[in-house]
Amino acid sequence: MHNASLQDPEVTMSAAIRPVKPQSWWKRKLAEMKASKHSYILLAPYMILFTLFTVFPVVISMILSFTYFNMLEFPRFVGWDNYTRLFLEDDIFLVALKNTLLFAAITGPISYLACFLFAWVINELGPRLRAFMTLIFYAPSISGNIYFIWLMIFSGDRYGIANGMLIKLGIILEPIQWLKTEALIMPIIILVQLWLSLGTGFLAFIAGLQTVDKTLYEAGAVDGVRNRWQELWFITLPSMRPQLMFGAVIQLTTSFAVADVSIALAGFPSVNYAAETIVTHLIDFGTTRFEMGFASAIATVLFILMVGTNLIVQKLLRKVGE
């Protein structure tokens, strides 16, 4: 009886040596979801709304980009015709693409750096002064009809602020048509957009700077951090990576999606399409001509540009502090 209860050493060893079959990726994810089911239940309302009002429309737009759809007839599949027409036949879209890339390349990095530098400086002020300066810098991005001020500044008659000052100083004799001169339209729009750029990303940077653990600076001083720039690179920036990522997404999206400034200042359409952007081109075909399939193709190209640029920026931000 005693011998029967003992296990055979060879059987025990063979069972220990036998490899365990790994679980599939789906089984492991399902097990993780079951373990965190309460979290998924709490996330469900937001995820349902996000799927219905964000993911679903994006997918539908991509599908419609392969169709001809004029809002009156049922969509008709046309394959790659919309994209062929977009890049090979639509000269205005190429102008809009060039303007958008130029606009994003200038305003995106400059506005991003400006948001952080202003937030970094303001964060060093006292609480009351910090709150006041935050309001001053943030106010332009939330003010309605703010373009009216710039229309007064760059008005094309003698009563415009810019023309009036230049004539009074004797620099010019005749007023300049600032918003009707093709070479001047884009620089003015870039200037106005930079003025408006201290928005949500600016607030996110201030919030991120407020949450940095102050004891890290003391530890950094012990480890050899000797000046403010080293503190910024090795402590401050790595501690606020989520805010840096959020600010990058916001600033890049704003740069690529510029339209309101262009329409308000330069008109719709602008002179010789000098201020045409991808979004204004999308508005033209989507809300004026109702060529929804072609407009969806434009939106898809813009979506790919935004996602690709954001992925590159995220990869660069991961190297902060290294």
C-alpha positions in Angstrom: 0.0 0.0 0.0 2.9 2.3 0.9 4.7 1.4 -2.3 1.6 2.1 -4.5 1.3 5.6 -3.0 4.8 6.5 -4.1 5.1 8.1 -7.5 7.5 6.7 -10.1 10.6 9.1 -10.3 10.8 8.6 -14.0 7.1 9.6 -14.5 7.6 12.6 -12.3 10.7 13.7 -14.2 9.1 13.2 -17.6 6.1 15.3 -16.5 8.4 18.1 -15.3 10.4 18.0 -18.6 7.3 18.0 -20.8 7.0 21.6 -22.3 3.9 23.6 -21.4 1.9 24.7 -24.5 1.8 28.5 -24.5 -1.5 30.2 -24.6 -2.6 32.0 -27.7 -2.6 35.8 -27.8 -6.4 35.9 -27.8 -6.6 33.6 -24.8 -4.1 35.7 -22.8 -6.0 39.0 -23.7 -9.3 37.4 -22.8 -7.9 36.4 -19.4 -6.6 39.9 -18.8 -10.0 41.4 -19.7 -11.7 39.0 -17.3 -9.3 40.0 -14.6 -10.0 43.7 -15.3 -13.7 43.5 -16.1 -14.7 46.2 -13.7 -12.4 48.7 -15.4 -13.9 47.8 -18.8 -17.4 48.2 -17.4 -16.5 51.8 -16.2 -14.9 52.6 -19.6 -17.9 51.2 -21.6 -20.0 54.4 -21.8 -17.2 56.5 -23.1 -15.9 53.7 -25.5 -19.4 53.3 -26.9 -19.8 57.0 -27.6 -16.3 57.3 -29.0 -16.9 54.4 -31.3 -20.2 55.7 -32.5 -19.2 59.4 -33.0 -15.5 59.1 -33.9 -14.3 55.6 -35.1 -17.5 54.8 -37.0 -17.6 58.1 -39.0 -13.9 57.8 -39.9 -14.4 54.3 -41.2 -17.5 55.3 -43.2 -15.5 58.3 -44.6 -12.8 56.0 -45.8 -15.3 53.7 -47.4 -17.1 56.6 -49.1 -13.7 57.8 -50.5 -13.9 54.9 -53.0 -17.4 55.9 -54.2 -19.2 58.6 -56.1 -21.8 60.0 -53.7 -23.7 63.3 -54.3 -26.2 63.0 -51.4 -29.0 62.3 -53.8 -28.1 59.0 -55.3 -26.9 55.8 -53.6 -23.1 55.7 -53.4 -21.6 54.1 -56.5 -18.2 52.3 -56.2 -15.5 53.9 -58.4 -12.4 52.4 -56.9 -9.3 54.7 -56.9 -10.8 57.3 -59.3 -11.2 59.9 -56.5 -7.6 59.6 -55.5 -6.4 59.6 -59.1 -8.4 62.7 -59.8 -7.1 64.3 -56.5 -3.4 64.0 -57.3 -3.3 64.0 -61.1 -6.2 66.3 -62.2 -6.9 68.6 -59.3 -4.3 71.4 -59.4 -6.0 73.4 -56.6 -5.6 70.4 -54.3 -1.8 70.4 -55.0 -1.7 74.1 -54.1 -3.7 73.3 -50.9 -1.4 70.5 -50.0 1.7 72.6 -50.4 0.1 75.5 -48.4 -0.9 73.0 -45.6 2.5 71.4 -45.4 4.2 74.8 -45.3 1.8 76.0 -42.7 2.2 72.9 -40.5 6.0 72.9 -40.9 6.2 76.5 -39.6 3.4 76.9 -37.1 3.6 73.4 -35.6 7.1 73.4 -34.2 7.1 77.1 -33.4 3.8 77.1 -31.6 4.7 73.9 -29.7 8.0 75.4 -28.5 6.3 78.7 -27.7 3.6 77.0 -25.7 6.2 75.1 -23.6 8.6 78.1 -23.1 5.8 80.4 -22.0 4.4 77.8 -19.7 7.9 77.1 -18.3 8.5 80.8 -17.6 5.0 81.5 -16.2 5.3 78.4 -13.9 8.1 80.2 -12.0 5.8 83.1 -11.0 3.8 83.4 -7.9 0.3 81.8 -7.8 -1.7 85.0 -8.4 0.6 86.4 -11.1 0.8 82.9 -12.7 -3.0 82.7 -12.9 -3.2 86.2 -14.4 -0.5 85.6 -17.0 -2.1 82.2 -18.0 -5.4 84.0 -18.6 -3.6 86.7 -20.7 -1.8 84.2 -23.0 -4.8 81.8 -23.2 -7.4 84.5 -23.9 -6.9 84.8 -27.7 -7.6 81.2 -28.3 -11.1 81.4 -26.7 -12.2 84.8 -27.8 -15.0 84.9 -30.3 -14.7 87.0 -33.5 -11.0 87.7 -32.6 -10.2 87.9 -36.4 -11.9 91.3 -36.4 -8.9 92.8 -34.7 -6.6 91.5 -37.4 -8.9 92.7 -40.2 -8.7 96.1 -38.7 -4.9 95.9 -38.6 -4.5 94.7 -42.1 -7.3 96.6 -43.7 -6.5 97.6 -47.3 -7.5 101.3 -47.0 -5.8 104.2 -45.3 -7.8 103.6 -42.2 -6.2 100.3 -41.5 -3.8 100.3 -38.6 -0.8 98.9 -40.4 -1.3 101.2 -43.5 -2.0 104.2 -41.3 1.2 103.8 -39.3 3.3 103.1 -42.4 1.9 106.1 -44.3 2.4 108.4 -41.2 6.0 107.3 -40.9 6.5 108.0 -44.6 7.5 104.4 -45.5 4.7 104.0 -48.0 2.6 106.5 -50.0 -0.3 104.3 -51.0 -2.1 101.7 -48.8 -1.1 98.1 -49.3 -3.8 95.5 -50.0 -2.5 93.1 -47.3 -5.1 90.4 -47.7 -5.5 90.7 -51.4 -1.8 90.5 -52.3 -0.9 86.9 -53.0 2.6 87.0 -51.6 1.4 88.5 -48.3 -1.6 86.3 -47.5 0.2 83.2 -46.1 2.7 85.1 -43.9 -0.2 87.1 -42.3 -2.2 83.9 -41.7 0.8 82.2 -40.2 1.3 85.2 -37.9 -2.3 85.2 -36.7 -2.3 81.4 -36.2 0.9 81.7 -34.0 -0.9 84.3 -32.0 -3.8 82.0 -31.5 -1.7 78.9 -30.8 -1.4 79.2 -27.0 -4.5 77.2 -26.3 -5.1 73.7 -24.9 -1.5 72.6 -25.3 -0.4 75.6 -23.3 -2.7 74.7 -20.4 -1.5 71.1 -20.5 2.1 72.1 -20.2 1.4 74.4 -17.2 -0.5 71.5 -15.6 2.4 69.1 -16.3 4.9 71.5 -14.8 2.8 71.7 -11.7 2.8 68.0 -11.2 6.6 67.4 -11.4 7.8 66.0 -8.1 10.1 68.6 -6.5 12.2 66.0 -4.7 13.5 64.9 -8.1 15.4 68.2 -8.4 17.0 67.6 -5.1 18.0 64.1 -6.2 19.2 65.4 -9.5 21.5 67.9 -7.7 23.0 65.1 -5.7 23.5 63.1 -8.9 25.3 65.9 -10.7 22.7 68.1 -12.4 24.3 71.5 -12.3 22.1 74.0 -14.1 18.5 74.7 -15.1 19.0 73.4 -18.7 20.1 70.0 -17.3 17.2 70.0 -14.9 14.9 70.7 -17.9 16.3 67.9 -20.0 16.9 65.2 -17.5 14.1 65.8 -14.9 11.3 68.2 -16.1 10.7 66.9 -19.6 10.8 63.1 -18.8 8.4 63.8 -15.9 5.8 65.3 -18.1 5.9 63.1 -21.2 2.1 62.6 -21.2 1.6 66.3 -21.4 4.3 66.7 -24.0 2.6 64.0 -26.1 -0.8 65.6 -25.7 0.5 69.0 -26.6 2.2 67.7 -29.7 -1.0 66.0 -30.9 -3.1 69.2 -30.3 -0.6 71.5 -32.0 -0.1 69.3 -35.0 -3.8 68.7 -35.5 -4.4 72.4 -35.3 -1.7 73.2 -37.8 -2.9 70.6 -40.4 -6.6 71.5 -39.8 -6.3 75.3 -40.4 -9.3 76.8 -42.1 -11.1 79.3 -40.0 -8.2 81.8 -40.0 -7.8 81.5 -43.8 -11.5 82.0 -44.5 -11.9 84.9 -42.1 -8.9 86.8 -43.3 -8.4 85.9 -47.0 -11.9 85.0 -47.9 -13.3 81.8 -49.5 -11.8 81.2 -51.9 -8.7 83.4 -51.5 -7.0 85.4 -54.2 -5.6 82.9 -56.7 -6.0 80.2 -54.0 -3.0 81.6 -52.1 -4.5 80.6 -48.8 -6.2 77.4 -49.9 -5.6 74.5 -47.4 -6.7 70.9 -47.4 -9.6 71.7 -45.0 -10.9 74.6 -47.1 -10.7 72.4 -50.2 -12.6 69.8 -48.3 -15.2 72.3 -47.3 -15.6 73.4 -50.9 -16.4 69.9 -52.2 -18.2 68.7 -49.1 -20.5 71.6 -48.2 -20.7 73.6 -51.5 -20.5 71.0 -54.3 -21.8 68.0 -52.2 -19.3 65.6 -53.9 -19.1 63.6 -50.7 -17.0 60.7 -52.2 -14.4 63.2 -53.4 -14.5 65.1 -50.1 -14.1 61.8 -48.2 -10.9 61.1 -50.3 -9.6 64.6 -49.3 -10.4 63.9 -45.6 -8.7 60.5 -45.8 -5.5 62.0 -47.2 -5.6 64.6 -44.4 -6.1 61.8 -41.8 -3.2 59.9 -43.1 -1.0 63.0 -42.9 -2.0 63.7 -39.4 -1.5 60.2 -38.1 1.8 59.7 -39.9 3.2 63.0 -38.5 1.9 62.2 -35.0 3.7 58.8 -35.0 6.9 60.4 -36.0 6.6 63.1 -33.3 5.8 60.4 -30.7 8.9 58.5 -31.6 11.0 61.6 -31.2 9.4 62.5 -27.8 10.3 59.0 -26.5 13.9 60.0 -26.7 13.5 63.0 -24.4 15.9 62.8 -21.4 18.1 60.1 -22.9 
